[in-house]
Amino acid sequence: MTPKRKLPIVLLATTISSFTTPFMGSSVNVALPMIGRDFSMTALSLSWVASSFLLAAAITLVPLGRLADLHGRRLFFLAGSLIFALSSFLCIWSQTESLFITLRVVQGVGGAMIFSTGTAMLISAYPADRRGRILGINIAAVYVGLTIGPFIGGLLTEHLGWKTLFIFNAVLGLAAAGLASRIPREGKPAAAGEAFDLAGSFHYGLSLFALMFGFSRLPSWTGAVLIAIGLVCFTLFLRRQLHHPFPLIDIALFRDNRVFALSNLAALINYSATFAVTFLLSLYLQHVKLLTPVQTGLMLVIEPLLQALFSPAAGRLSDRYEPRIISSAGMALTVIGLVGLIFIGARTPLPYILLCLALLGIGFALFSSPNVNAIMSSVDQKFYGIASATQATMRLVGQSLSMGIAMLVFSWIIGDHSVSHENSRLFLESSRLIFAVLAVICVFGVFASLSRGRLHSRLHEK
């Protein structure tokens, strides 16, 4: 297969996987009540169905990205697609909740192998002047998967049962694996021969688990202790990375590469400020506006449609103009959309909600493709895998932080009350506060994005 003929296969394989893994994460949330009923799960056990995938993926992303740099990205992408597909299929045969949650962890590891290699494979396959456009298509798939997951998941769960979600994702995983198997083998990896920092991987995984799980347990003392443990482990990890000859993460990428460091910070802030929006609006539309799940899905679909439309165009623009300008404009639009949501109430007209969602959708699209282009174009080829894993980690950690903020406010204002139409006043009070916090966070993201410096001048210097 000639290099030009392999390009569409690389793009199709990575785009399918970019849709599938976030789709799985978001669609399962809709099926949780039915899953919990079938396995007789407690509320705590049910929360692990959603959290286990996210935690496993976030913890293993960077180590797997480093291993892919050492041993070949195509191999890890293919293996990850197969692991994801097989574990998805086995989930429907689970007889106990512990086995089901264990398989969700395996799914997360498979997803991490895909996340940590897909973007790097695209960057390696396409020339620099086409990266933005190609990444735009790939990013559009991620956002469509994240946002339409609840809608499609609701339809499948309501009419065919929750197991069809896992069958659907297993088929998509197998399709990505089949396409990946047709991609020619890579040459010798740029980082081949370097050592893998196993102890550093342990410190990294433990610190991230303690921080993410601890934040979800706030305001209890258990959460505070876990966060303290996580900070200690992360400090030890950073010290080790500074002195290790072959570090898991080259700290110089953050210390000496302003574009890379601030682009990743902007990504973390963007996901922290936006991921909980769909969750909150789904509850708002169903419990306050009394829409059905299908009607709610149709309302929320405006966001991914605009993301899919504008992401490729934003990517192309970032090939010609500085990504920081386009990304910052997108994040500014996101701030406006979040500020608009602060004022929602029981009588807010639905077109107003659609307008806020449209601003968020366009803002997402303008931010993400140029930002990923900036991250990947700011490093040398030997770091593509770790850079891809790092930006994916920013996404997963940001999502966890966003949900953590929502849960923290809910526990403070709603407490033991359920989210229902009868308690809509407490829910609206909580939601308005959450949207205000997210808007403030997003403002800091605009400044981080603007401060990253020029990318195109760096590329010309290379």
Contacts in CASP RR format, 6 or more apart in sequence:
PFRMAT RR
TARGET T0000
AUTHOR 0000-0000-0000
METHOD contacts of the structure
MODEL  1
MTPKRKLPIVLLATTISSFTTPFMGSSVNVALPMIGRDFSMTALSLSWVA
SSFLLAAAITLVPLGRLADLHGRRLFFLAGSLIFALSSFLCIWSQTESLF
ITLRVVQGVGGAMIFSTGTAMLISAYPADRRGRILGINIAAVYVGLTIGP
FIGGLLTEHLGWKTLFIFNAVLGLAAAGLASRIPREGKPAAAGEAFDLAG
SFHYGLSLFALMFGFSRLPSWTGAVLIAIGLVCFTLFLRRQLHHPFPLID
IALFRDNRVFALSNLAALINYSATFAVTFLLSLYLQHVKLLTPVQTGLML
VIEPLLQALFSPAAGRLSDRYEPRIISSAGMALTVIGLVGLIFIGARTPL
PYILLCLALLGIGFALFSSPNVNAIMSSVDQKFYGIASATQATMRLVGQS
LSMGIAMLVFSWIIGDHSVSHENSRLFLESSRLIFAVLAVICVFGVFASL
SRGRLHSRLHEK
1 9 0 8 1.000
1 182 0 8 1.000
1 184 0 8 1.000
3 125 0 8 1.000
6 125 0 8 1.000
6 182 0 8 1.000
6 183 0 8 1.000
6 184 0 8 1.000
7 125 0 8 1.000
7 126 0 8 1.000
9 179 0 8 1.000
9 182 0 8 1.000
9 183 0 8 1.000
10 121 0 8 1.000
10 122 0 8 1.000
10 125 0 8 1.000
10 183 0 8 1.000
11 122 0 8 1.000
11 125 0 8 1.000
11 134 0 8 1.000
11 137 0 8 1.000
11 138 0 8 1.000
12 179 0 8 1.000
13 77 0 8 1.000
13 81 0 8 1.000
13 176 0 8 1.000
13 178 0 8 1.000
13 179 0 8 1.000
13 180 0 8 1.000
13 183 0 8 1.000
14 77 0 8 1.000
14 118 0 8 1.000
14 119 0 8 1.000
14 121 0 8 1.000
14 122 0 8 1.000
14 138 0 8 1.000
14 176 0 8 1.000
15 137 0 8 1.000
15 138 0 8 1.000
15 141 0 8 1.000
16 141 0 8 1.000
16 172 0 8 1.000
16 173 0 8 1.000
16 175 0 8 1.000
16 176 0 8 1.000
16 179 0 8 1.000
17 77 0 8 1.000
17 81 0 8 1.000
17 114 0 8 1.000
17 118 0 8 1.000
17 172 0 8 1.000
17 173 0 8 1.000
17 176 0 8 1.000
18 118 0 8 1.000
18 138 0 8 1.000
18 139 0 8 1.000
18 141 0 8 1.000
18 142 0 8 1.000
19 141 0 8 1.000
19 142 0 8 1.000
19 144 0 8 1.000
19 145 0 8 1.000
19 172 0 8 1.000
20 84 0 8 1.000
20 145 0 8 1.000
20 169 0 8 1.000
20 172 0 8 1.000
20 173 0 8 1.000
20 176 0 8 1.000
21 57 0 8 1.000
21 84 0 8 1.000
21 111 0 8 1.000
21 114 0 8 1.000
21 115 0 8 1.000
22 142 0 8 1.000
22 143 0 8 1.000
22 145 0 8 1.000
22 146 0 8 1.000
23 144 0 8 1.000
23 145 0 8 1.000
23 146 0 8 1.000
23 148 0 8 1.000
23 149 0 8 1.000
23 152 0 8 1.000
23 169 0 8 1.000
23 172 0 8 1.000
24 53 0 8 1.000
24 88 0 8 1.000
24 107 0 8 1.000
24 165 0 8 1.000
24 169 0 8 1.000
25 50 0 8 1.000
25 53 0 8 1.000
25 54 0 8 1.000
25 149 0 8 1.000
26 145 0 8 1.000
26 146 0 8 1.000
26 147 0 8 1.000
26 149 0 8 1.000
26 150 0 8 1.000
26 278 0 8 1.000
27 149 0 8 1.000
27 150 0 8 1.000
27 152 0 8 1.000
27 153 0 8 1.000
27 154 0 8 1.000
27 156 0 8 1.000
27 165 0 8 1.000
28 35 0 8 1.000
28 49 0 8 1.000
28 50 0 8 1.000
28 53 0 8 1.000
28 165 0 8 1.000
29 50 0 8 1.000
29 150 0 8 1.000
29 279 0 8 1.000
30 149 0 8 1.000
30 150 0 8 1.000
30 153 0 8 1.000
30 154 0 8 1.000
30 157 0 8 1.000
30 293 0 8 1.000
31 153 0 8 1.000
31 154 0 8 1.000
31 157 0 8 1.000
31 161 0 8 1.000
31 162 0 8 1.000
31 165 0 8 1.000
32 46 0 8 1.000
32 49 0 8 1.000
32 50 0 8 1.000
34 157 0 8 1.000
34 161 0 8 1.000
34 162 0 8 1.000
35 41 0 8 1.000
35 46 0 8 1.000
35 49 0 8 1.000
35 100 0 8 1.000
35 162 0 8 1.000
36 45 0 8 1.000
36 46 0 8 1.000
36 49 0 8 1.000
36 97 0 8 1.000
38 162 0 8 1.000
39 45 0 8 1.000
39 94 0 8 1.000
39 96 0 8 1.000
39 97 0 8 1.000
39 100 0 8 1.000
40 97 0 8 1.000
41 49 0 8 1.000
41 97 0 8 1.000
45 97 0 8 1.000
45 101 0 8 1.000
48 101 0 8 1.000
48 104 0 8 1.000
49 100 0 8 1.000
49 101 0 8 1.000
49 104 0 8 1.000
51 213 0 8 1.000
51 216 0 8 1.000
52 101 0 8 1.000
52 104 0 8 1.000
52 105 0 8 1.000
52 108 0 8 1.000
53 104 0 8 1.000
53 105 0 8 1.000
53 107 0 8 1.000
53 108 0 8 1.000
54 108 0 8 1.000
54 396 0 8 1.000
54 399 0 8 1.000
54 400 0 8 1.000
55 105 0 8 1.000
55 209 0 8 1.000
55 212 0 8 1.000
55 213 0 8 1.000
55 400 0 8 1.000
56 104 0 8 1.000
56 105 0 8 1.000
56 106 0 8 1.000
56 107 0 8 1.000
56 108 0 8 1.000
56 109 0 8 1.000
56 112 0 8 1.000
57 108 0 8 1.000
57 109 0 8 1.000
57 110 0 8 1.000
57 111 0 8 1.000
57 112 0 8 1.000
57 115 0 8 1.000
57 396 0 8 1.000
58 112 0 8 1.000
58 208 0 8 1.000
58 212 0 8 1.000
58 393 0 8 1.000
58 396 0 8 1.000
58 397 0 8 1.000
58 400 0 8 1.000
59 204 0 8 1.000
59 205 0 8 1.000
59 208 0 8 1.000
59 209 0 8 1.000
60 108 0 8 1.000
60 109 0 8 1.000
60 112 0 8 1.000
60 113 0 8 1.000
60 205 0 8 1.000
61 112 0 8 1.000
61 115 0 8 1.000
61 116 0 8 1.000
61 389 0 8 1.000
61 392 0 8 1.000
61 393 0 8 1.000
61 396 0 8 1.000
62 116 0 8 1.000
62 201 0 8 1.000
62 204 0 8 1.000
62 248 0 8 1.000
62 249 0 8 1.000
62 386 0 8 1.000
62 389 0 8 1.000
62 390 0 8 1.000
62 393 0 8 1.000
63 201 0 8 1.000
63 204 0 8 1.000
63 205 0 8 1.000
63 248 0 8 1.000
64 76 0 8 1.000
64 109 0 8 1.000
64 112 0 8 1.000
64 113 0 8 1.000
64 116 0 8 1.000
64 389 0 8 1.000
65 76 0 8 1.000
65 116 0 8 1.000
65 117 0 8 1.000
65 385 0 8 1.000
65 386 0 8 1.000
65 388 0 8 1.000
65 389 0 8 1.000
66 196 0 8 1.000
66 197 0 8 1.000
66 201 0 8 1.000
66 248 0 8 1.000
66 249 0 8 1.000
66 385 0 8 1.000
66 386 0 8 1.000
66 389 0 8 1.000
67 76 0 8 1.000
67 196 0 8 1.000
68 75 0 8 1.000
68 76 0 8 1.000
68 77 0 8 1.000
68 113 0 8 1.000
68 116 0 8 1.000
68 117 0 8 1.000
68 120 0 8 1.000
68 385 0 8 1.000
68 389 0 8 1.000
69 189 0 8 1.000
69 190 0 8 1.000
69 191 0 8 1.000
69 382 0 8 1.000
69 383 0 8 1.000
69 384 0 8 1.000
69 385 0 8 1.000
69 386 0 8 1.000
70 189 0 8 1.000
70 191 0 8 1.000
70 192 0 8 1.000
70 193 0 8 1.000
70 194 0 8 1.000
70 196 0 8 1.000
71 189 0 8 1.000
71 192 0 8 1.000
72 186 0 8 1.000
72 189 0 8 1.000
73 117 0 8 1.000
73 118 0 8 1.000
73 120 0 8 1.000
73 121 0 8 1.000
73 124 0 8 1.000
73 186 0 8 1.000
73 189 0 8 1.000
73 384 0 8 1.000
73 385 0 8 1.000
74 117 0 8 1.000
74 121 0 8 1.000
74 180 0 8 1.000
74 183 0 8 1.000
74 185 0 8 1.000
74 186 0 8 1.000
76 113 0 8 1.000
76 116 0 8 1.000
76 117 0 8 1.000
77 113 0 8 1.000
77 114 0 8 1.000
77 117 0 8 1.000
77 118 0 8 1.000
77 121 0 8 1.000
77 180 0 8 1.000
78 177 0 8 1.000
78 180 0 8 1.000
78 181 0 8 1.000
79 110 0 8 1.000
79 113 0 8 1.000
80 109 0 8 1.000
80 110 0 8 1.000
80 111 0 8 1.000
80 113 0 8 1.000
80 114 0 8 1.000
80 177 0 8 1.000
81 110 0 8 1.000
81 113 0 8 1.000
81 114 0 8 1.000
81 173 0 8 1.000
81 174 0 8 1.000
81 176 0 8 1.000
81 177 0 8 1.000
81 178 0 8 1.000
81 180 0 8 1.000
82 173 0 8 1.000
82 174 0 8 1.000
82 177 0 8 1.000
83 106 0 8 1.000
83 107 0 8 1.000
83 109 0 8 1.000
83 110 0 8 1.000
83 111 0 8 1.000
83 113 0 8 1.000
84 107 0 8 1.000
84 108 0 8 1.000
84 110 0 8 1.000
84 111 0 8 1.000
84 113 0 8 1.000
84 114 0 8 1.000
84 169 0 8 1.000
84 173 0 8 1.000
85 169 0 8 1.000
85 170 0 8 1.000
85 171 0 8 1.000
85 172 0 8 1.000
85 173 0 8 1.000
85 174 0 8 1.000
85 177 0 8 1.000
86 170 0 8 1.000
87 103 0 8 1.000
87 104 0 8 1.000
87 106 0 8 1.000
87 107 0 8 1.000
87 110 0 8 1.000
88 107 0 8 1.000
88 166 0 8 1.000
88 167 0 8 1.000
88 169 0 8 1.000
88 170 0 8 1.000
88 173 0 8 1.000
89 166 0 8 1.000
89 167 0 8 1.000
89 170 0 8 1.000
90 103 0 8 1.000
91 100 0 8 1.000
91 103 0 8 1.000
91 104 0 8 1.000
91 107 0 8 1.000
91 163 0 8 1.000
91 166 0 8 1.000
92 163 0 8 1.000
92 166 0 8 1.000
92 167 0 8 1.000
94 100 0 8 1.000
94 103 0 8 1.000
112 389 0 8 1.000
112 392 0 8 1.000
114 176 0 8 1.000
115 388 0 8 1.000
115 389 0 8 1.000
115 392 0 8 1.000
116 385 0 8 1.000
116 388 0 8 1.000
116 389 0 8 1.000
116 392 0 8 1.000
117 385 0 8 1.000
117 388 0 8 1.000
118 388 0 8 1.000
119 135 0 8 1.000
119 138 0 8 1.000
119 372 0 8 1.000
119 376 0 8 1.000
119 384 0 8 1.000
119 385 0 8 1.000
119 387 0 8 1.000
119 388 0 8 1.000
119 391 0 8 1.000
119 392 0 8 1.000
120 376 0 8 1.000
120 384 0 8 1.000
120 385 0 8 1.000
120 387 0 8 1.000
120 388 0 8 1.000
121 183 0 8 1.000
122 131 0 8 1.000
122 134 0 8 1.000
122 135 0 8 1.000
122 138 0 8 1.000
123 131 0 8 1.000
123 135 0 8 1.000
123 376 0 8 1.000
123 377 0 8 1.000
123 384 0 8 1.000
123 388 0 8 1.000
124 186 0 8 1.000
124 381 0 8 1.000
124 384 0 8 1.000
126 134 0 8 1.000
128 377 0 8 1.000
128 459 0 8 1.000
129 319 0 8 1.000
130 319 0 8 1.000
131 319 0 8 1.000
131 373 0 8 1.000
131 376 0 8 1.000
131 377 0 8 1.000
132 315 0 8 1.000
132 316 0 8 1.000
132 318 0 8 1.000
132 319 0 8 1.000
132 369 0 8 1.000
132 370 0 8 1.000
132 373 0 8 1.000
133 312 0 8 1.000
133 315 0 8 1.000
133 316 0 8 1.000
133 319 0 8 1.000
135 315 0 8 1.000
135 369 0 8 1.000
135 372 0 8 1.000
135 373 0 8 1.000
135 376 0 8 1.000
136 311 0 8 1.000
136 312 0 8 1.000
136 314 0 8 1.000
136 315 0 8 1.000
136 368 0 8 1.000
136 369 0 8 1.000
136 372 0 8 1.000
137 311 0 8 1.000
137 312 0 8 1.000
138 372 0 8 1.000
139 307 0 8 1.000
139 311 0 8 1.000
139 365 0 8 1.000
139 368 0 8 1.000
139 369 0 8 1.000
139 372 0 8 1.000
140 307 0 8 1.000
140 308 0 8 1.000
140 311 0 8 1.000
140 312 0 8 1.000
140 365 0 8 1.000
140 369 0 8 1.000
142 368 0 8 1.000
143 303 0 8 1.000
143 304 0 8 1.000
143 307 0 8 1.000
143 308 0 8 1.000
143 311 0 8 1.000
143 361 0 8 1.000
143 364 0 8 1.000
143 365 0 8 1.000
143 368 0 8 1.000
144 304 0 8 1.000
144 307 0 8 1.000
144 308 0 8 1.000
145 304 0 8 1.000
146 278 0 8 1.000
146 304 0 8 1.000
147 278 0 8 1.000
147 300 0 8 1.000
147 301 0 8 1.000
147 303 0 8 1.000
147 304 0 8 1.000
147 307 0 8 1.000
148 297 0 8 1.000
148 300 0 8 1.000
148 301 0 8 1.000
148 304 0 8 1.000
150 278 0 8 1.000
150 282 0 8 1.000
150 297 0 8 1.000
150 300 0 8 1.000
151 294 0 8 1.000
151 296 0 8 1.000
151 297 0 8 1.000
151 298 0 8 1.000
151 300 0 8 1.000
151 301 0 8 1.000
153 165 0 8 1.000
154 293 0 8 1.000
154 294 0 8 1.000
155 294 0 8 1.000
156 162 0 8 1.000
156 164 0 8 1.000
156 165 0 8 1.000
156 168 0 8 1.000
157 164 0 8 1.000
157 165 0 8 1.000
158 293 0 8 1.000
158 294 0 8 1.000
189 382 0 8 1.000
190 380 0 8 1.000
190 381 0 8 1.000
190 382 0 8 1.000
191 382 0 8 1.000
194 246 0 8 1.000
195 245 0 8 1.000
195 246 0 8 1.000
196 246 0 8 1.000
196 248 0 8 1.000
197 240 0 8 1.000
197 241 0 8 1.000
197 244 0 8 1.000
197 246 0 8 1.000
197 247 0 8 1.000
197 248 0 8 1.000
199 240 0 8 1.000
200 237 0 8 1.000
200 240 0 8 1.000
200 241 0 8 1.000
200 244 0 8 1.000
200 248 0 8 1.000
201 248 0 8 1.000
203 233 0 8 1.000
203 234 0 8 1.000
203 236 0 8 1.000
203 237 0 8 1.000
203 240 0 8 1.000
204 234 0 8 1.000
204 237 0 8 1.000
204 248 0 8 1.000
204 249 0 8 1.000
205 233 0 8 1.000
206 229 0 8 1.000
206 230 0 8 1.000
206 233 0 8 1.000
207 230 0 8 1.000
207 231 0 8 1.000
207 232 0 8 1.000
207 233 0 8 1.000
207 234 0 8 1.000
207 236 0 8 1.000
207 237 0 8 1.000
208 230 0 8 1.000
208 234 0 8 1.000
208 397 0 8 1.000
210 226 0 8 1.000
210 227 0 8 1.000
210 229 0 8 1.000
210 230 0 8 1.000
210 233 0 8 1.000
211 226 0 8 1.000
211 227 0 8 1.000
211 230 0 8 1.000
211 231 0 8 1.000
211 234 0 8 1.000
212 397 0 8 1.000
212 400 0 8 1.000
213 223 0 8 1.000
213 226 0 8 1.000
214 222 0 8 1.000
214 223 0 8 1.000
214 224 0 8 1.000
214 226 0 8 1.000
214 227 0 8 1.000
215 223 0 8 1.000
215 227 0 8 1.000
215 400 0 8 1.000
215 401 0 8 1.000
215 404 0 8 1.000
216 223 0 8 1.000
216 400 0 8 1.000
216 403 0 8 1.000
216 404 0 8 1.000
216 407 0 8 1.000
217 223 0 8 1.000
217 226 0 8 1.000
218 224 0 8 1.000
218 227 0 8 1.000
218 404 0 8 1.000
218 408 0 8 1.000
219 408 0 8 1.000
219 411 0 8 1.000
219 412 0 8 1.000
238 251 0 8 1.000
240 247 0 8 1.000
241 247 0 8 1.000
241 248 0 8 1.000
241 249 0 8 1.000
241 250 0 8 1.000
241 251 0 8 1.000
242 251 0 8 1.000
249 386 0 8 1.000
249 390 0 8 1.000
250 383 0 8 1.000
250 386 0 8 1.000
253 260 0 8 1.000
253 261 0 8 1.000
253 379 0 8 1.000
253 383 0 8 1.000
253 386 0 8 1.000
253 387 0 8 1.000
253 390 0 8 1.000
254 260 0 8 1.000
254 261 0 8 1.000
254 264 0 8 1.000
255 261 0 8 1.000
257 378 0 8 1.000
257 379 0 8 1.000
258 452 0 8 1.000
258 453 0 8 1.000
259 374 0 8 1.000
259 375 0 8 1.000
259 378 0 8 1.000
259 452 0 8 1.000
259 453 0 8 1.000
259 454 0 8 1.000
259 455 0 8 1.000
259 458 0 8 1.000
260 375 0 8 1.000
260 378 0 8 1.000
260 379 0 8 1.000
260 387 0 8 1.000
261 452 0 8 1.000
262 448 0 8 1.000
262 449 0 8 1.000
262 451 0 8 1.000
262 452 0 8 1.000
262 453 0 8 1.000
263 323 0 8 1.000
263 327 0 8 1.000
263 371 0 8 1.000
263 374 0 8 1.000
263 375 0 8 1.000
263 378 0 8 1.000
263 391 0 8 1.000
263 449 0 8 1.000
263 452 0 8 1.000
264 375 0 8 1.000
264 390 0 8 1.000
264 391 0 8 1.000
264 394 0 8 1.000
265 394 0 8 1.000
265 445 0 8 1.000
265 448 0 8 1.000
266 327 0 8 1.000
266 331 0 8 1.000
266 367 0 8 1.000
266 371 0 8 1.000
266 445 0 8 1.000
266 448 0 8 1.000
266 449 0 8 1.000
266 452 0 8 1.000
267 368 0 8 1.000
267 371 0 8 1.000
267 372 0 8 1.000
267 375 0 8 1.000
267 391 0 8 1.000
267 394 0 8 1.000
267 395 0 8 1.000
268 394 0 8 1.000
268 397 0 8 1.000
268 398 0 8 1.000
268 401 0 8 1.000
269 441 0 8 1.000
269 442 0 8 1.000
269 444 0 8 1.000
269 445 0 8 1.000
269 448 0 8 1.000
270 331 0 8 1.000
270 334 0 8 1.000
270 364 0 8 1.000
270 367 0 8 1.000
270 368 0 8 1.000
270 371 0 8 1.000
270 442 0 8 1.000
270 445 0 8 1.000
271 394 0 8 1.000
271 395 0 8 1.000
271 397 0 8 1.000
271 398 0 8 1.000
271 399 0 8 1.000
271 401 0 8 1.000
271 402 0 8 1.000
272 398 0 8 1.000
272 401 0 8 1.000
272 402 0 8 1.000
272 405 0 8 1.000
272 438 0 8 1.000
272 441 0 8 1.000
273 334 0 8 1.000
273 338 0 8 1.000
273 402 0 8 1.000
273 438 0 8 1.000
273 439 0 8 1.000
273 441 0 8 1.000
273 442 0 8 1.000
273 445 0 8 1.000
274 334 0 8 1.000
274 338 0 8 1.000
274 360 0 8 1.000
274 364 0 8 1.000
274 402 0 8 1.000
274 438 0 8 1.000
274 442 0 8 1.000
275 398 0 8 1.000
275 399 0 8 1.000
275 402 0 8 1.000
275 403 0 8 1.000
276 402 0 8 1.000
276 403 0 8 1.000
276 404 0 8 1.000
276 405 0 8 1.000
276 406 0 8 1.000
276 434 0 8 1.000
276 438 0 8 1.000
277 338 0 8 1.000
277 341 0 8 1.000
277 360 0 8 1.000
277 435 0 8 1.000
277 438 0 8 1.000
278 300 0 8 1.000
278 303 0 8 1.000
279 403 0 8 1.000
279 406 0 8 1.000
280 406 0 8 1.000
280 431 0 8 1.000
280 434 0 8 1.000
280 435 0 8 1.000
281 299 0 8 1.000
281 300 0 8 1.000
281 341 0 8 1.000
281 353 0 8 1.000
281 357 0 8 1.000
282 296 0 8 1.000
282 297 0 8 1.000
282 300 0 8 1.000
283 419 0 8 1.000
283 427 0 8 1.000
283 431 0 8 1.000
284 344 0 8 1.000
284 427 0 8 1.000
284 428 0 8 1.000
284 431 0 8 1.000
285 291 0 8 1.000
285 295 0 8 1.000
285 296 0 8 1.000
285 299 0 8 1.000
285 300 0 8 1.000
285 353 0 8 1.000
286 292 0 8 1.000
286 293 0 8 1.000
286 296 0 8 1.000
287 419 0 8 1.000
287 420 0 8 1.000
287 421 0 8 1.000
287 424 0 8 1.000
287 427 0 8 1.000
288 345 0 8 1.000
288 346 0 8 1.000
288 421 0 8 1.000
288 424 0 8 1.000
288 427 0 8 1.000
288 428 0 8 1.000
289 350 0 8 1.000
290 421 0 8 1.000
291 299 0 8 1.000
299 350 0 8 1.000
299 353 0 8 1.000
299 354 0 8 1.000
299 357 0 8 1.000
300 357 0 8 1.000
302 354 0 8 1.000
302 357 0 8 1.000
302 358 0 8 1.000
302 361 0 8 1.000
303 357 0 8 1.000
303 358 0 8 1.000
303 360 0 8 1.000
303 361 0 8 1.000
303 364 0 8 1.000
304 361 0 8 1.000
306 358 0 8 1.000
306 361 0 8 1.000
306 362 0 8 1.000
306 365 0 8 1.000
307 361 0 8 1.000
307 364 0 8 1.000
307 365 0 8 1.000
307 368 0 8 1.000
308 365 0 8 1.000
309 365 0 8 1.000
310 361 0 8 1.000
310 362 0 8 1.000
310 363 0 8 1.000
310 365 0 8 1.000
310 366 0 8 1.000
311 365 0 8 1.000
311 368 0 8 1.000
311 369 0 8 1.000
312 369 0 8 1.000
313 365 0 8 1.000
314 326 0 8 1.000
314 365 0 8 1.000
314 366 0 8 1.000
314 367 0 8 1.000
314 368 0 8 1.000
314 369 0 8 1.000
314 370 0 8 1.000
315 326 0 8 1.000
315 369 0 8 1.000
315 370 0 8 1.000
315 373 0 8 1.000
317 326 0 8 1.000
317 370 0 8 1.000
318 326 0 8 1.000
318 327 0 8 1.000
318 369 0 8 1.000
318 370 0 8 1.000
318 373 0 8 1.000
318 374 0 8 1.000
319 373 0 8 1.000
322 453 0 8 1.000
322 454 0 8 1.000
322 455 0 8 1.000
322 456 0 8 1.000
323 370 0 8 1.000
323 371 0 8 1.000
323 373 0 8 1.000
323 374 0 8 1.000
323 455 0 8 1.000
324 370 0 8 1.000
324 374 0 8 1.000
324 449 0 8 1.000
324 450 0 8 1.000
324 452 0 8 1.000
324 453 0 8 1.000
324 454 0 8 1.000
324 455 0 8 1.000
326 366 0 8 1.000
326 367 0 8 1.000
326 370 0 8 1.000
327 366 0 8 1.000
327 367 0 8 1.000
327 368 0 8 1.000
327 370 0 8 1.000
327 371 0 8 1.000
327 374 0 8 1.000
327 449 0 8 1.000
328 446 0 8 1.000
328 449 0 8 1.000
328 450 0 8 1.000
329 363 0 8 1.000
329 366 0 8 1.000
330 362 0 8 1.000
330 363 0 8 1.000
330 364 0 8 1.000
330 365 0 8 1.000
330 366 0 8 1.000
330 367 0 8 1.000
331 363 0 8 1.000
331 367 0 8 1.000
331 442 0 8 1.000
331 445 0 8 1.000
331 446 0 8 1.000
331 449 0 8 1.000
332 446 0 8 1.000
333 359 0 8 1.000
333 360 0 8 1.000
333 362 0 8 1.000
333 363 0 8 1.000
333 366 0 8 1.000
334 359 0 8 1.000
334 360 0 8 1.000
334 363 0 8 1.000
334 364 0 8 1.000
334 367 0 8 1.000
334 442 0 8 1.000
335 439 0 8 1.000
335 442 0 8 1.000
335 443 0 8 1.000
335 446 0 8 1.000
336 359 0 8 1.000
337 356 0 8 1.000
337 359 0 8 1.000
337 360 0 8 1.000
337 439 0 8 1.000
338 360 0 8 1.000
338 435 0 8 1.000
338 438 0 8 1.000
338 439 0 8 1.000
338 442 0 8 1.000
339 435 0 8 1.000
339 439 0 8 1.000
340 356 0 8 1.000
340 435 0 8 1.000
341 356 0 8 1.000
341 431 0 8 1.000
341 435 0 8 1.000
342 432 0 8 1.000
342 435 0 8 1.000
342 436 0 8 1.000
342 439 0 8 1.000
343 432 0 8 1.000
344 352 0 8 1.000
344 353 0 8 1.000
344 428 0 8 1.000
344 431 0 8 1.000
344 432 0 8 1.000
344 435 0 8 1.000
345 428 0 8 1.000
346 424 0 8 1.000
346 428 0 8 1.000
367 449 0 8 1.000
371 449 0 8 1.000
372 391 0 8 1.000
373 455 0 8 1.000
374 452 0 8 1.000
374 455 0 8 1.000
375 387 0 8 1.000
375 390 0 8 1.000
375 391 0 8 1.000
376 384 0 8 1.000
376 387 0 8 1.000
376 388 0 8 1.000
376 391 0 8 1.000
377 455 0 8 1.000
377 458 0 8 1.000
377 459 0 8 1.000
378 387 0 8 1.000
378 455 0 8 1.000
378 458 0 8 1.000
379 387 0 8 1.000
402 438 0 8 1.000
405 434 0 8 1.000
405 437 0 8 1.000
405 438 0 8 1.000
406 434 0 8 1.000
409 430 0 8 1.000
409 433 0 8 1.000
409 434 0 8 1.000
409 437 0 8 1.000
410 419 0 8 1.000
410 430 0 8 1.000
412 430 0 8 1.000
413 426 0 8 1.000
413 429 0 8 1.000
413 430 0 8 1.000
413 433 0 8 1.000
414 423 0 8 1.000
414 426 0 8 1.000
414 427 0 8 1.000
414 430 0 8 1.000
417 423 0 8 1.000
417 426 0 8 1.000
419 427 0 8 1.000
END
